[in-house]
């Protein structure tokens, strides 16, 4: 990937902060800077959209069920 710079930040910098950006935990000024980059950069926009789709799917998924007792016991024996 060729890194592009928009709004004073490069793609790799945006990707490094994508999780924080998506969850809204960045300072407002930083959020705005990254938003401006993503609006202008088709690669980051597409990646960000796909990232949000995956995060949303994980949020909506059910937690894994408990291991069957026999499997858990076998696993515990193997670890000890």
N, CA, C and O atoms as a MOPAC input file, in Angstrom:
PM7 MOZYME 1SCF
protein

 N      0.84600 1    -1.17700 1     0.00000 1
 C      0.00000 1     0.00000 1     0.00000 1
 C      0.88900 1     1.23700 1     0.00000 1
 O      1.84500 1     1.32000 1     0.77100 1
 N      0.58100 1     2.17000 1    -0.84200 1
 C      1.28000 1     3.44700 1    -0.86800 1
 C      0.59100 1     4.36000 1     0.13700 1
 O     -0.61600 1     4.58800 1     0.06200 1
 N      1.36900 1     4.87500 1     1.07100 1
 C      0.79100 1     5.73800 1     2.10000 1
 C      0.45400 1     7.10300 1     1.51300 1
 O      1.26700 1     7.72500 1     0.83000 1
 N     -0.75000 1     7.54400 1     1.79300 1
 C     -1.20100 1     8.86300 1     1.35100 1
 C     -1.34500 1     9.75600 1     2.57400 1
 O     -1.62600 1     9.28600 1     3.67700 1
 N     -1.14900 1    11.04300 1     2.36000 1
 C     -1.27700 1    12.02200 1     3.44600 1
 C     -2.40600 1    12.99100 1     3.12600 1
 O     -2.41000 1    13.64800 1     2.08500 1
 N     -3.35800 1    13.06400 1     4.04000 1
 C     -4.45100 1    14.03100 1     3.97000 1
 C     -4.62000 1    14.59800 1     5.36900 1
 O     -4.44600 1    13.88300 1     6.35500 1
 N     -4.95100 1    15.85600 1     5.45900 1
 C     -5.17900 1    16.52800 1     6.75100 1
 C     -3.96600 1    16.39200 1     7.67000 1
 O     -4.10000 1    16.41200 1     8.89400 1
 N     -2.78200 1    16.25300 1     7.07100 1
 C     -1.55100 1    16.20300 1     7.86100 1
 C     -1.21600 1    14.86100 1     8.47700 1
 O     -0.25600 1    14.76200 1     9.24100 1
 N     -1.98600 1    13.81700 1     8.16400 1
 C     -1.68100 1    12.48400 1     8.69600 1
 C     -1.65700 1    11.46600 1     7.56400 1
 O     -2.35200 1    11.61100 1     6.55700 1
 N     -0.83700 1    10.42700 1     7.75500 1
 C     -0.72900 1     9.36800 1     6.76600 1
 C     -1.63200 1     8.19400 1     7.08700 1
 O     -2.16700 1     8.07400 1     8.18900 1
 N     -1.78400 1     7.34100 1     6.10300 1
 C     -2.65100 1     6.16500 1     6.25100 1
 C     -2.22800 1     5.27700 1     7.41200 1
 O     -3.07700 1     4.80500 1     8.16800 1
 N     -0.92100 1     5.04000 1     7.56600 1
 C     -0.47100 1     4.14800 1     8.63500 1
 C     -0.81100 1     4.71500 1    10.01300 1
 O     -1.11800 1     3.96700 1    10.94100 1
 N     -0.75300 1     6.01900 1    10.13700 1
 C     -1.12200 1     6.67100 1    11.40100 1
 C     -2.62500 1     6.50300 1    11.66900 1
 O     -3.03600 1     6.25500 1    12.80300 1
 N     -3.42900 1     6.63900 1    10.62500 1
 C     -4.87600 1     6.45100 1    10.76200 1
 C     -5.17500 1     5.01200 1    11.17000 1
 O     -5.97200 1     4.77500 1    12.07700 1
 N     -4.54100 1     4.05700 1    10.50400 1
 C     -4.79000 1     2.64900 1    10.81200 1
 C     -4.36800 1     2.30200 1    12.23100 1
 O     -5.01400 1     1.48400 1    12.88600 1
 N     -3.29300 1     2.91200 1    12.71200 1
 C     -2.82700 1     2.64900 1    14.07700 1
 C     -3.83800 1     3.12300 1    15.12100 1
 O     -3.89500 1     2.58000 1    16.22400 1
 N     -4.63100 1     4.13300 1    14.77400 1
 C     -5.60300 1     4.68900 1    15.72300 1
 C     -7.04800 1     4.34700 1    15.36400 1
 O     -7.98600 1     4.90500 1    15.93300 1
 N     -7.21500 1     3.43200 1    14.42200 1
 C     -8.55500 1     3.13800 1    13.91600 1
 C     -9.50200 1     2.63100 1    14.99200 1
 O    -10.66700 1     3.02600 1    15.02400 1
 N     -9.02500 1     1.77100 1    15.86200 1
 C     -9.88700 1     1.23300 1    16.91900 1
 C    -10.36700 1     2.34700 1    17.84700 1
 O    -11.55600 1     2.43500 1    18.15500 1
 N     -9.44200 1     3.19400 1    18.29000 1
 C     -9.80700 1     4.31800 1    19.16600 1
 C    -10.72500 1     5.29900 1    18.44600 1
 O    -11.65500 1     5.84300 1    19.04000 1
 N    -10.45600 1     5.51800 1    17.16800 1
 C    -11.27900 1     6.40500 1    16.35300 1
 C    -12.70700 1     5.85900 1    16.26700 1
 O    -13.67400 1     6.60000 1    16.44700 1
 N    -12.83000 1     4.56100 1    15.99200 1
 C    -14.14900 1     3.94000 1    15.82900 1
 C    -14.94900 1     3.94300 1    17.12400 1
 O    -16.17000 1     4.09700 1    17.09700 1
 N    -14.27500 1     3.77600 1    18.25500 1
 C    -15.01400 1     3.73900 1    19.52600 1
 C    -15.21000 1     5.12300 1    20.13000 1
 O    -15.85300 1     5.25800 1    21.17100 1
 N    -14.66100 1     6.15800 1    19.48700 1
 C    -14.87700 1     7.52600 1    19.94800 1
 C    -14.07900 1     7.91700 1    21.17000 1
 O    -14.49700 1     8.79200 1    21.92700 1
 N    -12.92600 1     7.28000 1    21.38000 1
 C    -12.14800 1     7.57100 1    22.58900 1
 C    -10.99600 1     8.55200 1    22.36400 1
 O    -10.19400 1     8.78000 1    23.27000 1
 N    -10.90800 1     9.12700 1    21.17800 1
 C     -9.86300 1    10.12200 1    20.90600 1
 C    -10.35700 1    11.52000 1    21.27400 1
 O    -11.55700 1    11.76900 1    21.38500 1
 N     -9.40600 1    12.41100 1    21.45700 1
 C     -9.75100 1    13.81500 1    21.69400 1
 C    -10.50900 1    14.34500 1    20.47400 1
 O    -10.24500 1    13.90800 1    19.35400 1
 N    -11.43600 1    15.26800 1    20.66900 1
 C    -12.23700 1    15.78300 1    19.55300 1
 C    -11.40200 1    16.30500 1    18.38100 1
 O    -11.74700 1    16.07600 1    17.22200 1
 N    -10.30000 1    17.00900 1    18.68200 1
 C     -9.47100 1    17.55200 1    17.59500 1
 C     -8.84300 1    16.42400 1    16.78200 1
 O     -8.76400 1    16.49900 1    15.55600 1
 N     -8.39500 1    15.37100 1    17.48500 1
 C     -7.76800 1    14.24100 1    16.80000 1
 C     -8.80600 1    13.49000 1    15.97600 1
 O     -8.52900 1    13.07200 1    14.85200 1
 N     -9.97900 1    13.32300 1    16.52700 1
 C    -11.06400 1    12.66700 1    15.80100 1
 C    -11.36000 1    13.41400 1    14.51200 1
 O    -11.52700 1    12.79800 1    13.45900 1
 N    -11.42500 1    14.72900 1    14.58800 1
 C    -11.70900 1    15.54700 1    13.40600 1
 C    -10.60600 1    15.41000 1    12.36100 1
 O    -10.89600 1    15.30600 1    11.16900 1
 N     -9.35500 1    15.40800 1    12.78900 1
 C     -8.23500 1    15.26400 1    11.85500 1
 C     -8.31100 1    13.92500 1    11.13200 1
 O     -8.17500 1    13.86800 1     9.91000 1
 N     -8.52700 1    12.84800 1    11.88300 1
 C     -8.61400 1    11.52700 1    11.26500 1
 C     -9.84400 1    11.42300 1    10.36900 1
 O     -9.78800 1    10.80500 1     9.30600 1
 N    -10.95100 1    12.02400 1    10.79300 1
 C    -12.16400 1    12.01600 1     9.96800 1
 C    -11.90600 1    12.69200 1     8.62600 1
 O    -12.35100 1    12.20500 1     7.58600 1
 N    -11.18500 1    13.81500 1     8.64900 1
 C    -10.86100 1    14.52100 1     7.40800 1
 C    -10.00700 1    13.64900 1     6.49400 1
 O    -10.21400 1    13.62600 1     5.28100 1
 N     -9.05500 1    12.93900 1     7.07300 1
 C     -8.22000 1    12.04200 1     6.26600 1
 C     -9.09100 1    10.96000 1     5.63200 1
 O     -9.02100 1    10.72400 1     4.42600 1
 N     -9.91000 1    10.30500 1     6.45400 1
 C    -10.74000 1     9.19200 1     5.97600 1
 C    -11.71200 1     9.65700 1     4.89300 1
 O    -11.98000 1     8.91200 1     3.95000 1
 N    -12.23900 1    10.86100 1     5.01100 1
 C    -13.15600 1    11.39400 1     3.99200 1
 C    -12.46700 1    11.56400 1     2.64200 1
 O    -13.11600 1    11.45900 1     1.60100 1
 N    -11.17100 1    11.82400 1     2.64800 1
 C    -10.43900 1    12.07900 1     1.40300 1
 C     -9.71600 1    10.84800 1     0.86400 1
 O     -9.37000 1    10.80200 1    -0.31600 1
 N     -9.48900 1     9.86500 1     1.70500 1
 C     -8.68300 1     8.70000 1     1.32500 1
 C     -9.59400 1     7.48900 1     1.11400 1
 O    -10.16700 1     6.96400 1     2.06800 1
 N     -9.72000 1     7.05700 1    -0.12100 1
 C    -10.62100 1     5.94000 1    -0.41500 1
 C    -10.15500 1     4.63600 1     0.22600 1
 O    -10.98400 1     3.81000 1     0.60700 1
 N     -8.84700 1     4.43900 1     0.35000 1
 C     -8.32300 1     3.21200 1     0.96500 1
 C     -8.70200 1     3.16300 1     2.44500 1
 O     -9.22000 1     2.15000 1     2.91500 1
 N     -8.45200 1     4.23600 1     3.17800 1
 C     -8.77800 1     4.27200 1     4.60800 1
 C    -10.28500 1     4.25100 1     4.83300 1
 O    -10.76100 1     3.64900 1     5.79600 1
 N    -11.02500 1     4.89400 1     3.96400 1
 C    -12.48500 1     4.90400 1     4.08800 1
 C    -13.02700 1     3.48500 1     3.94400 1
 O    -13.86600 1     3.05200 1     4.73400 1
 N    -12.54700 1     2.76500 1     2.93600 1
 C    -13.01000 1     1.39500 1     2.70100 1
 C    -12.58700 1     0.47100 1     3.84500 1
 O    -13.38900 1    -0.32500 1     4.33300 1
 N    -11.32300 1     0.57900 1     4.27000 1
 C    -10.83700 1    -0.25300 1     5.36800 1
 C    -11.60600 1     0.04700 1     6.65200 1
 O    -11.98100 1    -0.87000 1     7.38300 1
 N    -11.84000 1     1.32600 1     6.92600 1
 C    -12.57700 1     1.72100 1     8.11900 1
 C    -13.99500 1     1.19200 1     8.12100 1
 O    -14.50300 1     0.76000 1     9.15600 1
 N    -14.63500 1     1.22500 1     6.96400 1
 C    -16.00200 1     0.70700 1     6.84300 1
 C    -16.01900 1    -0.80300 1     7.11800 1
 O    -16.88100 1    -1.29800 1     7.84400 1
 N    -15.06300 1    -1.52400 1     6.53400 1
 C    -14.97900 1    -2.97300 1     6.75700 1
 C    -14.66700 1    -3.28300 1     8.21900 1
 O    -15.21900 1    -4.22300 1     8.79000 1
 N    -13.78100 1    -2.49300 1     8.82000 1
 C    -13.42700 1    -2.67100 1    10.22600 1
 C    -14.66600 1    -2.50400 1    11.10400 1
 O    -14.91300 1    -3.31600 1    11.99500 1
 N    -15.43400 1    -1.46600 1    10.85500 1
 C    -16.64800 1    -1.22100 1    11.64100 1
 C    -17.66700 1    -2.34800 1    11.46400 1
 O    -18.37000 1    -2.69500 1    12.41200 1
 N    -17.75400 1    -2.91800 1    10.26900 1
 C    -18.65800 1    -4.03800 1    10.02600 1
 C    -18.26400 1    -5.23800 1    10.87500 1
 O    -19.12200 1    -5.89100 1    11.46900 1
 N    -16.96300 1    -5.53100 1    10.93300 1
 C    -16.47100 1    -6.65700 1    11.73700 1
 C    -16.72200 1    -6.40400 1    13.22200 1
 O    -17.19300 1    -7.29200 1    13.93400 1
 N    -16.41000 1    -5.19900 1    13.68700 1
 C    -16.61700 1    -4.86100 1    15.10000 1
 C    -18.09100 1    -4.99200 1    15.46600 1
 O    -18.42100 1    -5.53700 1    16.51900 1
 N    -18.96300 1    -4.50400 1    14.61900 1
 C    -20.40700 1    -4.58600 1    14.88400 1
 C    -20.86700 1    -6.04000 1    14.91400 1
 O    -21.68100 1    -6.41200 1    15.75900 1
 N    -20.35700 1    -6.86400 1    14.00600 1
 C    -20.71800 1    -8.28600 1    13.99900 1
 C    -20.26600 1    -8.96100 1    15.29000 1
 O    -20.99200 1    -9.78500 1    15.84600 1
 N    -19.08000 1    -8.62100 1    15.76700 1
 C    -18.58800 1    -9.20000 1    17.01700 1
 C    -19.42500 1    -8.74400 1    18.20500 1
 O    -19.70400 1    -9.53200 1    19.10900 1
 N    -19.82400 1    -7.48600 1    18.20700 1
 C    -20.66900 1    -6.97600 1    19.29500 1
 C    -22.01100 1    -7.70000 1    19.35200 1
 O    -22.56100 1    -7.92300 1    20.43000 1
 N    -22.52300 1    -8.06000 1    18.19500 1
 C    -23.83900 1    -8.68600 1    18.11900 1
 C    -23.79800 1   -10.20700 1    18.21500 1
 O    -24.84600 1   -10.85300 1    18.22700 1
 N    -22.60400 1   -10.78400 1    18.28300 1
 C    -22.50700 1   -12.24300 1    18.32900 1
 C    -22.68100 1   -12.74600 1    19.75900 1
 O    -22.46300 1   -12.01600 1    20.72600 1
 N    -23.06700 1   -13.97200 1    19.86100 1
 C    -23.23400 1   -14.60000 1    21.17200 1
 C    -21.87300 1   -15.06300 1    21.68200 1
 O    -21.01600 1   -15.46300 1    20.89400 1
 N    -21.67600 1   -15.00900 1    22.98500 1
 C    -20.41400 1   -15.52400 1    23.52400 1
 C    -20.35800 1   -17.03200 1    23.30400 1
 O    -21.39400 1   -17.69500 1    23.24200 1
 N    -19.14800 1   -17.57100 1    23.18700 1
 C    -19.04900 1   -19.01600 1    22.97600 1
 C    -19.61300 1   -19.76600 1    24.17800 1
 O    -19.52500 1   -19.30000 1    25.31400 1
 N    -20.18100 1   -20.90900 1    23.91600 1
 C    -20.72800 1   -21.73100 1    24.99300 1
 C    -19.61500 1   -22.39500 1    25.78900 1
 O    -18.45200 1   -22.38800 1    25.38400 1
 N    -19.98000 1   -22.95400 1    26.89800 1
 C    -19.01300 1   -23.65100 1    27.74700 1
 C    -18.56000 1   -24.93600 1    27.06100 1
 O    -19.31200 1   -25.55800 1    26.31000 1
 N    -17.32500 1   -25.31300 1    27.33500 1
 C    -16.81300 1   -26.57600 1    26.81200 1
 C    -17.54800 1   -27.72900 1    27.47500 1
 O    -17.88500 1   -27.65400 1    28.65600 1
 N    -17.79700 1   -28.78800 1    26.72800 1
 C    -18.36400 1   -29.97600 1    27.36800 1
 C    -17.41900 1   -30.46600 1    28.47000 1
 O    -16.20200 1   -30.32100 1    28.36100 1
 N    -17.98200 1   -31.04100 1    29.51800 1
 C    -17.20100 1   -31.47300 1    30.68200 1
 C    -16.06800 1   -32.40900 1    30.27200 1
 O    -14.93900 1   -32.24200 1    30.73200 1
 N    -16.34700 1   -33.38200 1    29.42200 1
 C    -15.31900 1   -34.35000 1    29.01800 1
 C    -14.15500 1   -33.66000 1    28.31100 1
 O    -12.99800 1   -34.01500 1    28.53500 1
 N    -14.44800 1   -32.69300 1    27.47500 1
 C    -13.39300 1   -31.96200 1    26.76200 1
 C    -12.57500 1   -31.14000 1    27.74600 1
 O    -11.34600 1   -31.12200 1    27.67600 1
 N    -13.24900 1   -30.46500 1    28.65500 1
 C    -12.54900 1   -29.65200 1    29.65100 1
 C    -11.63700 1   -30.51700 1    30.51900 1
 O    -10.49700 1   -30.13500 1    30.78700 1
 N    -12.12500 1   -31.67900 1    30.96000 1
 C    -11.31400 1   -32.57600 1    31.78900 1
 C    -10.09400 1   -33.08000 1    31.02800 1
 O     -8.99500 1   -33.13400 1    31.58000 1
 N    -10.28100 1   -33.44800 1    29.76900 1
 C     -9.16400 1   -33.90800 1    28.94000 1
 C     -8.13200 1   -32.79900 1    28.77000 1
 O     -6.92900 1   -33.04800 1    28.84200 1
 N     -8.59100 1   -31.60500 1    28.55100 1
 C     -7.70600 1   -30.45500 1    28.39600 1
 C     -6.94200 1   -30.17700 1    29.68100 1
 O     -5.74000 1   -29.91600 1    29.64300 1
 N     -7.62000 1   -30.23100 1    30.80900 1
 C     -6.95800 1   -30.00600 1    32.10200 1
 C     -5.89400 1   -31.06400 1    32.36900 1
 O     -4.81400 1   -30.74500 1    32.86600 1
 N     -6.19400 1   -32.33700 1    32.03800 1
 C     -5.19800 1   -33.40500 1    32.22700 1
 C     -3.98300 1   -33.16200 1    31.33900 1
 O     -2.84800 1   -33.36700 1    31.76700 1
 N     -4.21700 1   -32.73000 1    30.12100 1
 C     -3.11200 1   -32.49900 1    29.18200 1
 C     -2.22700 1   -31.34200 1    29.62700 1
 O     -1.02900 1   -31.33300 1    29.34200 1
 N     -2.79800 1   -30.37600 1    30.31600 1
 C     -2.03300 1   -29.20500 1    30.76100 1
 C     -1.28200 1   -29.44600 1    32.05900 1
 O     -0.39500 1   -28.66500 1    32.40400 1
 N     -1.61100 1   -30.50300 1    32.78600 1
 C     -0.95800 1   -30.75500 1    34.08400 1
 C      0.01000 1   -31.85300 1    33.98600 1
 O      0.65100 1   -32.20200 1    34.97700 1

